[in-house]
Amino acid sequence: MATTETLRLYPYFLLDTWVFDDERTGLKEEAFVQGMTEMISRLLSLKGIGGASKGFQLEFGDQPFEGHDAALTWLRPGNMGGDWYTATLGGVVMEGWLCPALTLYFKTAPKQLYVHVDQLPAGIQPIWNPPAGVRTRQFVEAPKRS
């Protein structure tokens, strides 16, 4: 049986926005914006995953995999990079934008993205605290409160 490779991130909630850190790519507090925070929140709610603001597991891939919760379909490129996706979540059609950080995980924007959300596994710390001197990067930051 062929296996489908999936990737895992551990988003958490910061300033009313889902963000993630990824030591492998140097991303720190990379924000899900332009509808993606709302899509993530809806999926977590539909799955009944409580306490996710402190972190949850997001598994994703460009091929269907056993247990995926949703399929996002590519819509169009963004005006300033990134790509727009749509999904029907609990009967509601939603759209969201994924920033150019997507290219750190895929050579080109996948036509479909399959996602699974779950509780944060024991022992996983979603917040990466890079040591002094380690450079981080960020394509999009969480909106600041006014």
Secondary structure, 3 states (H helix, E strand, C coil): CCCCCCEEECCEEECCEEEEEECCCCEEEEECCCCHHHHHHHHHHHHCCCCHHHCEEEEEECCCCCCCCEEEEEEEECCCCCEEEEEEECCEEEEEEECHHHHHCCCCCCCEEEEEEEECCCCCCCCCCCCCCCCCECCCCCCCCC
